[in-house]
Each structure stands twice: as C-alpha cells, then as structure tokens.
Amino acid sequence: MRMTRKALQKSAGAGPGRGFLDGQMLIAAPGMQDERFSRSLIYICAHSSEGAMGIVVNQPAPHISFPELLVKLDVIPAADKIQLPSKAGDVTVLKGGPVETERGFVLHSADFFIENSTLPIDEGICLTATLDILKAIARGNGPASAILALGYAGWSPGQLENELQQNGWLHCSADPDLIFGTDVGAKYDRAMQKIGIRPGMLSSDVGHA
C-alpha cells in the first residue's frame, strides 16, 4: 500500500483513532515467509483502520553513505562532502522497506521539528520526509539522533492484523538504541531478548510473546 500523508498524519496523531502499534517495534518471527523481512525490525510510525506504515531499522542500505546520499539528492555539492559536520557522517542509511525506495524518510529525536512537515510519533520520536531536514543535518543544526531510511514498509487495511494473528510478527516497546543504535546487526537479537527470547531459543513456531 502507499500510506498517504493525510493517513499518516491521522494515525500518528494522538486520540481515539491511534493504533495500538504506533511507536512499537515489530519483530519478524523466525518463521517469516517473506524473505524481504527475514530478521527485520520495524518501527511502526502509523497504524490505523487505513493501514499501517513502518520503517525497517536494521537493514543497512548497501554501497551508499549519508554524505554520498546528500550529494546524490543535490542537498550539497560533491566538493562540500569533506566539510560536513562529523555528526552528519554518523547518520546511518537504511533500507526502510520495499515501498517508495527512492524516497528518504528520517526518523529522529524530538529536538528537531519543521512545521507542517515533521510528524510526532511516540516517546520523543518523530518522522520527517522532506529535504529540509537533510539540509539541516548538513549544516550541523539537525536533530541529536537520526537515521535515514530509503523506502518504507506498508500494509493495507487489516493486513498487518492478519499477519499478527498468523504469528508472522512479534512486537515490543521501542527504545532509542533499537532505533538509532549504530550496531545495526545486533538490533534484532536485542529486540528478541527484550521479549524474553534468546537467540539460541529461536524456532519457526514462536508465537506471540
């Protein structure tokens, strides 16, 4: 599905329509049938009757760094790469999901906000999908914590609920290290341990924790 901005804003806002998975981490169950999401960890940005949208936070985008992406998107000229603030070089570029893979989505801490562009999600985490945040990071005045995801994961109405019922996903509460931690390869096991499952216990018939 393509989660429209209107639907994302509606779901990300507080209130009775808020989905129970907003701000939660989805953990791919060991028996996940869709290879695209094998051992994936997804931060849910929006979950409502209109569907769900999330960002995969543990799959690095191959062969591209954040400074290189800034050049590719014409945020900075190539000659300026070496002048970027050190924090910009630390931003992790991830494969956020199979939908709109040419578009960048920035998950970041709530110390940065752009009116009409930034969507608060939960527990101090926000989502901004405009070039303005990339320009701010390049200038050194962006958020304290941020990851850039190319693409996102989307579910049509009722689809995620069905996958949960079939034990395709587990879920746990989010924390800053699971979202922004630099040890991307360790995030999946950390999330599993958070719900009491050690890596050696994994099997394809794990149900809900």
N, C-alpha and C positions, 0 to 999 in steps of 0.2 A: 504494500500500500504506500501511498505518498501522503504523509501526515502534513496537512496544510498548516500554515502559520496560525490561522484562526483556531483550528482544532487544538494545536499545541498550546496556544495561549489559554484556551478554555480549560484544558486539562491540567496545565501547570499551575493555574491559579488555585488559591485556597477556596474551600467551600464544599457544599454537599456533593458536587459533581466530581470531586477529586478521587482519582483511582487509588485503590489500596496499595498498588505497587509503585506509585510515584515516589521517587527518591530511594528506591530499593535496588539491590543488586540481584540480577538474575544469574544463576549459575547453571551452565549446561550440565545436565545429568550425564553420567558415564555412558548411558545407552543412547545418547543423542544421535538421531538418524541423519540429520542434515550436517554433512561434513563441513559446511561453511561455518558452523557454530560449534564444532567439536572443541571442548575445553575452553569455551568462551565465557567471559564475564561481562555482563552488560548492565550499565547504569540506566535505569528507566527514567526518562525525562517526562513522559506523559503517558497516562493510562486512563482511558475513559470509555464510554459507550461507543465512541467513534473509532476506537482502535488504540494502538499503543506505539510508542516510539522510544528507542533507546540507543545508546552509544556503546559499542564494544570497547572496553578499556584495556584489553590485554593482548591485542594483536598488532604489533608494530607494522607500519607501512614500510615495505622494503625499498631500499635504494633511494630514499629521499630524507633530507634533514629539514628542520624548520627553517633555517636560513635559506636553503635552496628553494623551499616552497614559497618563501616571501618573494624571491626573485621571479619564480615561475608565474606568480599571480600579479606581478608588476607592483607589488607593495613597495619594494626598494629596487634600485638598480644593482646589478651584479657587483659593481665596484664597492658598494656600501656594505657587503657581507662582513668584511673584516672589522667594520666599525660598530657592529651591533652590540648592545649591552650583553654581558655574559648570561644574564637570565634568559634572554631570547634563545641562546644556543641550547639551553636546558629543556626547552619545551619539546615534549615527545610528540611525534607524528604517528598516529594510529590508523589502522583500517577500522573505521567506525561501524561498518556494516555494508550490505550489498546494494542499498538504495542511494541514488544520487552520489556516486563515488567520486565525482569531480567537484563536489561542494564541500567546503570546510565547515565544521561545527566545533566551536571552542567551549569545552566545559571548564569552568573557572570558579575561583573563590569569589565571595560576595563583596569584596572590597573594590570591585570594578563594576560600573553599571552605565549603560548607554540607554537613555530614554527612548522608548518605543522599539528597541532592538534587543535588549537583554531580558531574558525570562528567568525570574527566580524559580527554582525548583523545590529544593528542600534542604534544611540544615546547612544553610550558608553556601549552597552550590547553585550556580547559575549557568545558563546556556546563551551564547551569543553566536550568531551565524552571519555576521557582516564583516567586511574588510576593515571596518573601523577598529575593531579590537586587535587585529593583526598589526595595524599601523601603530596602535598604542604600545603594543609589546615591543615593536621595533624601535620605538622612541625611548623605551625604558620606563614608561608610566602605565603599563598594563597591570593585570591582577597579580597578586603574590604567587598564586598557584594556577596553572593552566595546562591543559592538554589539547591538542588539535586533532580532531578525527576527520578523516575523509570518508564521507558517506555515513549512513545510519542503518539501524535495523528497524523494520516496521511491521506491524501486524494489523490486519483488517479487523472489523468489529467481531468480537467473540473468538478470534483465532488464538490469541495468547491464553485466554482462559481454557480453551480446549487443550492446548499443548500442556498447560499446567496439570489439568486433570489426567492426562496421559503420562504424567511423570517425566515429561521432556525437560522440565526445568525445576531447579530448586531455587530458593531465594534467601537472602539475608539482608540485614541492615547495611547501609553504606557507611564508609568512613573515608576520611581524606586520603589515607595511604592506599586503599583499594582503588581510588580514582586517580590520584596524582602520583602515586609511588613510582620511583624510577626503575625499580626491579620488576619490570613488566612480566617476565616469565614466572615470577613467584606468586602473582596475584591469584591465580586460580586455586592453587593449593591453600593459600591463606584464607580465601573465602570458604573453601570446604571445611577447613579447620574451625572456622568461626561458627559453623553449624554442627560441629562435633564429629566431622568425618575426616579421618586421617588418610593421606594418600594410599597407604597400604591396605585400607579397608575398601577401596573402590571396587564396585562391580556394576554390571549393567542393569541390575534390578533395584538400584537405590530408589526409594520413594521419597515422599516429602519429609523434610526434617521437622 
